[in-house]
Amino acid sequence: MKKTILLLLFCSIMIACSSVKSTQEAINKGNYDKAINLSLKKLTSNKNKEKYQPYVFMLQEAFKKVSERELSKIDFLRKEENPENLERIYNLYLSLNNRQERIKPLLPLKNLSKGRNAIFSLNDYNNDIINAKNDLSEYLYSKSKAVFSSKNKQDYRRVYEDLEYLDKISPNYKDVRQLQEEAHNIGTDFVLVSLENKTDKVIPKRLEEDLLNFDTYGLNDFWTIYHSKESNRVNYDFTLKLVFRDIRISPEQVHEKEIIKEKRIKDGFKYLLDSSGNQVKDSLGNKIKVDKFIKANCHFYQFTQSKSAQVVGMVQYFDNYSKQRIQNFPLESEFIFEHRYATYRGDKRALGRSYLDLLSLRAVNFPSNEQMVYDVGRDVKEKLKYIITRNKFRK
């Protein structure tokens, strides 16, 4: 028992030493926030225990050094006078403030060896944060406004992100939300979708409507809008063509398969006889019964109805400004109708459950060619969605 206690105590001491060492190594490597996180984790449980004193000192050291480093960085960035540094300055002030806010709940922390509280130099960064945010907001706003003379859609997509960030840090800043909406409208690609049937088969109207109804695709593409009906009020950037080149429908087929099954099954009973042919009785004088088995035979006839439809086509992307085809994707899909049923001749007790289930089924009418084309079209829709989601019109 004593050995176990000593072992546990030793392990506890080793773990504690390891944690202190890891925290000090983080400070030595300049990874001050890691050291702060490790120290706060230990001190939160019981900040006044003497064994946690090393974390008080390391927290104090790491906080002082990281604050000095970030304030020095802010000073350097300001001296550069580059407006691109404004976001970095703003985030550094937020970092300084957030770090203080995490430490404040634990204060005061005692320095037990000196009989006083550990010293943490805390600053009020509220005005610095507000001023940095105002400078950044004005810069982002001016920078965004200047983009609205561009004819490049990608510029508007980038400026939308800047405006989104601006609205996050400074909600309702000037006319930012109106500019966001305008940037989205200008940066959006409009795609006209069409379906061409170059086969000798009729494509069901409901299939054509379903394939061209992009609201059902769940594409969730913020920068692309698809139209299946052309609007005179829209300048379409691209055209997507779904071209059906061939539709093959197989003949209706029924395949028969015969299976012969044998099984030893119980078929009533008989009286037990001894070697002389006399009936054997139990101790009460009753005749002893034994199970009677026979060999059951059954001819099982399985019928499989089958019919298939295959679509071969192409998805084509066109740039409406250059009048050039920019991408080409082959598309092929198949749908197979299959139905099984069965009959038998003989003793069906020789059949297993899977065979018996088929006996309850009967032949069904084959789907029409139109239905087959519609059914294969549902897979075409999934493959078209796959192509669109992985191949954007604009890189």
VOGU-3710 file (C-alpha; in Angstrom, 3 decimals, decimal comma):
1> mkktillllf> 0,000/0,000/0,000  2,816/2,403/0,955  4,620/1,569/-2,295  1,504/2,468/-4,281  1,128/5,805/-2,508  4,780/6,629/-3,061  4,488/5,705/-6,740  1,431/7,928/-7,199  3,189/10,783/-5,401  6,253/10,372/-7,597
11> csimiacssv> 4,116/10,368/-10,769  2,290/13,485/-9,582  5,571/15,304/-8,965  6,915/14,260/-12,373  3,767/15,469/-14,152  3,908/18,795/-12,322  7,583/19,251/-13,203  6,879/18,386/-16,820  4,090/20,978/-17,018  6,281/23,692/-15,504
21> kstqeainkg> 9,057/22,788/-17,921  6,693/22,952/-20,930  5,439/26,363/-19,871  8,974/27,729/-19,411  10,037/26,297/-22,783  7,137/28,124/-24,431  8,366/31,394/-22,914  11,952/30,728/-23,984  10,781/30,123/-27,571  8,688/33,294/-27,639
31> nydkainlsl> 5,416/31,356/-27,678  3,993/33,569/-24,979  0,305/32,882/-25,548  0,895/29,161/-25,149  2,649/29,853/-21,836  -0,244/32,081/-20,760  -2,797/29,395/-21,656  -0,903/26,727/-19,708  -0,510/28,990/-16,686  -4,167/30,073/-16,650
41> kkltsnknke> -5,290/26,472/-16,865  -3,306/25,596/-13,728  -4,129/28,725/-11,748  -7,866/28,605/-12,432  -8,211/25,431/-10,339  -6,534/26,905/-7,218  -4,472/30,034/-7,621  -3,416/30,264/-3,951  -1,669/26,891/-3,645  2,063/27,191/-3,113
51> kyqpyvfmlq> 2,804/24,479/-5,681  1,258/26,715/-8,364  3,548/29,674/-7,589  5,812/28,947/-10,611  2,810/29,560/-12,891  2,185/32,957/-11,312  5,733/34,033/-12,151  5,602/32,536/-15,664  2,218/34,147/-16,360  3,629/37,475/-15,228
61> eafkkvsere> 6,709/37,102/-17,441  4,823/35,876/-20,540  2,173/38,605/-20,262  4,794/41,350/-19,916  6,851/40,112/-22,874  3,968/39,531/-25,280  2,480/42,957/-24,423  5,806/44,663/-25,085  6,206/42,760/-28,357  2,775/43,680/-29,681
71> lskidflrke> 2,997/47,330/-28,624  6,374/47,538/-30,346  4,839/45,980/-33,471  2,027/48,543/-33,449  4,528/51,360/-33,172  6,497/49,991/-36,122  3,381/49,527/-38,286  2,234/53,073/-37,570  5,620/54,494/-38,568  5,384/52,712/-41,935
81> enpenleriy> 2,260/54,807/-42,709  0,908/52,081/-44,953  -2,922/51,926/-44,835  -2,748/48,180/-45,478  -1,377/47,893/-41,911  -4,565/49,278/-40,338  -6,276/45,920/-40,011  -3,182/44,416/-38,397  -3,008/47,328/-35,913  -6,684/46,941/-35,058
91> nlylslnnrq> -6,294/43,188/-34,471  -3,195/43,730/-32,306  -5,112/46,087/-30,032  -7,920/43,526/-29,796  -5,350/40,869/-28,921  -3,838/43,043/-26,175  -7,244/43,747/-24,699  -8,577/40,180/-24,927  -5,473/38,806/-23,214  -5,958/41,215/-20,326
101> erikpllplk> -9,620/40,262/-20,004  -8,688/36,598/-19,629  -6,235/37,370/-16,820  -8,386/39,897/-14,900  -10,752/37,337/-13,276  -7,772/35,684/-11,540  -6,354/38,902/-10,104  -4,991/39,499/-7,598  -2,403/36,732/-7,760  -0,152/36,457/-4,738
111> nlskgrnaif> 3,626/36,343/-4,721  3,939/34,223/-1,590  7,725/34,578/-1,332  7,507/38,403/-1,121  4,203/38,567/0,732  2,524/40,825/-1,858  0,504/40,616/-5,058  2,169/39,854/-8,376  2,380/42,934/-10,609  0,506/42,989/-13,953
121> slndynndii> 0,590/46,226/-15,934  -2,921/46,553/-17,319  -3,879/49,284/-19,783  -7,145/50,706/-21,026  -7,100/49,982/-24,757  -10,703/51,033/-25,437  -9,820/54,350/-27,105  -7,007/52,718/-29,081  -9,396/50,036/-30,330  -12,059/52,588/-31,293
131> nakndlseyl> -9,564/54,830/-33,102  -7,986/51,860/-34,917  -11,416/50,591/-35,918  -12,458/54,022/-37,204  -9,267/54,389/-39,243  -9,687/50,878/-40,656  -13,380/51,422/-41,437  -12,722/54,643/-43,305  -9,888/53,032/-45,274  -11,950/49,976/-46,224
141> yskskavfss> -14,878/52,184/-47,231  -12,765/54,458/-49,455  -10,950/51,467/-50,956  -14,250/49,724/-51,708  -15,868/52,782/-53,269  -12,927/53,129/-55,655  -13,539/49,627/-57,038  -16,966/50,528/-58,423  -15,404/51,925/-61,569  -13,976/48,485/-62,416
151> knkqdyrrvy> -15,425/46,200/-65,078  -13,894/43,074/-63,557  -16,390/40,905/-61,686  -13,658/39,419/-59,525  -12,926/42,901/-58,158  -16,516/43,155/-56,930  -16,308/39,739/-55,297  -13,223/40,816/-53,402  -14,741/44,145/-52,415  -17,847/42,333/-51,187
161> edleyldkis> -15,662/40,488/-48,667  -14,116/43,786/-47,532  -17,565/45,327/-47,112  -18,788/42,252/-45,249  -15,864/42,576/-42,840  -16,472/46,319/-42,528  -20,115/45,730/-41,636  -19,007/43,215/-39,023  -16,632/45,561/-37,190  -18,746/48,708/-37,772
171> pnykdvrqlq> -22,415/47,715/-38,229  -24,520/50,140/-40,322  -21,466/52,134/-41,348  -22,578/54,721/-43,913  -24,145/52,985/-46,959  -22,063/49,801/-46,663  -25,004/47,405/-46,912  -26,270/49,123/-50,037  -22,773/48,883/-51,534  -22,659/45,187/-50,598
181> eeahnigtdf> -25,856/44,518/-52,485  -24,580/46,456/-55,498  -21,234/44,611/-55,422  -23,055/41,290/-55,288  -25,273/42,190/-58,252  -22,332/43,303/-60,380  -20,080/40,405/-59,325  -22,688/37,705/-59,993  -22,466/35,525/-63,100  -25,725/34,850/-64,928
191> vlvslenktd> -25,903/31,538/-66,751  -28,470/30,603/-69,367  -29,231/26,876/-69,273  -30,581/24,947/-72,256  -31,226/21,339/-73,214  -30,632/19,986/-76,719  -32,028/16,648/-77,852  -29,954/15,261/-80,728  -31,439/11,763/-80,450  -34,365/10,123/-82,218
201> kvipkrleed> -36,196/9,636/-78,892  -38,670/11,943/-77,236  -37,560/13,462/-73,928  -40,540/13,621/-71,542  -41,666/17,176/-70,862  -41,612/16,639/-67,099  -37,989/15,406/-67,314  -36,943/18,473/-69,308  -38,619/20,748/-66,756  -36,989/18,887/-63,879
211> llnfdtygln> -33,506/19,035/-65,410  -33,811/22,767/-66,097  -35,256/23,621/-62,674  -32,031/24,630/-60,944  -33,906/25,622/-57,787  -34,079/21,881/-57,010  -30,329/21,284/-57,381  -29,330/22,808/-54,049  -26,193/24,352/-55,562  -25,950/27,181/-53,004
221> dfwtiyhske> -23,659/29,178/-55,312  -23,577/32,747/-54,016  -21,976/34,177/-57,150  -23,858/32,292/-59,890  -27,523/32,475/-60,925  -28,992/30,012/-63,441  -31,919/30,771/-65,737  -33,690/28,202/-67,887  -35,814/30,915/-69,502  -34,044/33,823/-71,130
231> snrvnydftl> -34,795/37,285/-69,803  -34,364/40,413/-71,918  -33,307/42,320/-68,802  -30,272/40,117/-68,128  -26,894/40,052/-69,863  -25,866/36,418/-69,621  -22,186/35,818/-68,991  -22,235/32,108/-69,795  -24,389/29,434/-71,372  -24,647/25,863/-70,107
241> klvfrdiris> -25,871/23,309/-72,622  -26,957/19,807/-71,694  -26,800/17,891/-74,966  -28,421/14,461/-75,306  -26,542/12,638/-78,073  -28,011/9,160/-77,786  -30,762/7,396/-75,839  -30,670/3,615/-75,970  -33,525/1,498/-74,658  -33,154/-2,274/-74,584
251> peqvhekeii> -35,942/-4,737/-75,558  -38,150/-6,127/-72,802  -36,637/-9,410/-71,665  -37,729/-12,280/-69,417  -35,095/-14,788/-68,301  -36,069/-18,119/-66,759  -33,911/-20,109/-64,388  -34,759/-23,566/-63,013  -33,466/-24,622/-59,601  -34,027/-28,091/-58,143
261> kekrikdgfk> -34,146/-28,211/-54,353  -34,147/-31,251/-52,065  -34,662/-31,251/-48,319  -35,192/-33,814/-45,573  -38,331/-32,664/-43,758  -40,542/-33,878/-40,948  -43,775/-35,485/-42,179  -45,850/-36,644/-39,250  -44,835/-39,497/-36,918  -44,646/-43,246/-36,573
271> ylldssgnqv> -44,519/-45,686/-33,679  -41,142/-46,910/-32,564  -40,548/-50,616/-33,301  -37,988/-52,916/-31,835  -35,781/-55,271/-33,834  -38,605/-57,835/-33,876  -41,124/-55,433/-35,300  -43,026/-54,936/-32,075  -44,175/-51,544/-30,837  -42,043/-50,099/-28,038
281> kdslgnkikv> -43,837/-48,677/-25,015  -42,710/-46,348/-22,243  -42,821/-47,108/-18,494  -46,510/-46,137/-18,376  -47,406/-48,463/-21,196  -47,869/-45,750/-23,823  -46,679/-46,340/-27,347  -43,554/-44,319/-28,127  -43,837/-41,986/-31,119  -40,896/-40,855/-33,268
291> dkfikanchf> -40,723/-38,219/-36,022  -41,201/-39,408/-39,552  -38,952/-37,823/-42,198  -39,272/-37,769/-45,963  -37,187/-36,294/-48,786  -39,059/-33,355/-50,345  -38,290/-32,352/-53,943  -39,232/-29,127/-55,657  -38,588/-27,621/-59,085  -38,278/-23,853/-58,597
301> yqftqsksaq> -38,678/-21,595/-61,643  -37,333/-18,063/-61,241  -38,256/-15,400/-63,816  -36,400/-12,097/-64,173  -37,958/-9,239/-66,104  -35,422/-6,644/-67,245  -35,226/-3,526/-69,336  -32,552/-0,831/-69,453  -32,175/2,737/-70,650  -28,921/4,543/-71,294
311> vvgmvqyfdn> -28,295/8,213/-71,980  -25,105/9,476/-73,599  -24,573/13,197/-73,656  -22,363/16,185/-73,047  -22,305/19,221/-70,763  -20,876/22,266/-72,499  -19,846/25,650/-71,044  -19,819/28,700/-73,345  -18,435/32,184/-72,700  -21,041/34,516/-74,187
321> yskqriqnfp> -18,603/37,414/-74,558  -15,882/35,564/-76,431  -18,414/33,211/-78,115  -16,070/30,346/-77,298  -16,757/26,958/-75,767  -14,630/26,941/-72,624  -15,287/23,503/-71,139  -16,683/20,164/-72,249  -17,731/17,278/-69,969  -18,951/13,857/-71,136
331> lesefifehr> -22,050/12,575/-69,380  -23,331/9,009/-69,408  -26,036/7,441/-67,271  -27,962/4,183/-67,112  -31,139/2,951/-65,431  -32,003/-0,749/-65,178  -35,503/-2,003/-64,445  -35,487/-5,474/-62,918  -38,273/-7,539/-61,353  -38,174/-11,128/-60,121
341> yatyrgdkra> -40,971/-13,580/-59,438  -41,251/-17,361/-59,362  -43,432/-20,470/-59,672  -42,800/-24,069/-58,579  -43,657/-27,693/-59,205  -43,427/-30,255/-56,446  -43,233/-29,896/-52,673  -42,520/-26,282/-51,767  -41,519/-27,346/-48,254  -38,109/-28,061/-49,787
351> lgrsyldlls> -37,639/-24,295/-50,389  -35,916/-21,775/-48,123  -37,388/-18,416/-47,073  -35,793/-16,402/-49,893  -37,381/-18,705/-52,473  -40,781/-18,639/-50,776  -40,812/-14,828/-50,815  -40,490/-14,828/-54,610  -43,471/-17,189/-54,920  -45,747/-14,465/-53,562
361> lravnfpsne> -44,819/-12,173/-56,487  -46,211/-12,135/-59,997  -45,161/-10,676/-63,333  -45,619/-6,900/-63,669  -46,056/-4,625/-66,640  -42,791/-3,322/-68,087  -42,325/0,472/-67,752  -42,911/2,423/-70,933  -40,003/3,859/-72,903  -41,013/7,325/-71,705
371> qmvydvgrdv> -40,887/6,202/-68,061  -37,487/4,577/-68,624  -36,103/7,839/-70,044  -37,530/9,757/-67,087  -36,009/7,306/-64,595  -32,541/7,506/-66,159  -32,951/11,293/-66,200  -32,932/11,408/-62,404  -29,409/10,022/-62,436  -28,491/12,469/-65,201
381> keklkyiitr> -29,562/15,280/-62,868  -27,260/14,047/-60,087  -24,316/13,789/-62,473  -25,025/17,240/-63,901  -25,035/18,645/-60,357  -21,709/16,897/-59,690  -20,167/18,493/-62,790  -21,448/21,990/-61,971  -20,384/21,980/-58,308  -16,827/20,906/-59,197
391> nkfrk> -16,300/22,993/-62,311  -16,969/26,702/-61,858  -17,520/28,978/-64,839  -15,098/31,538/-63,507  -11,906/30,426/-61,753
//
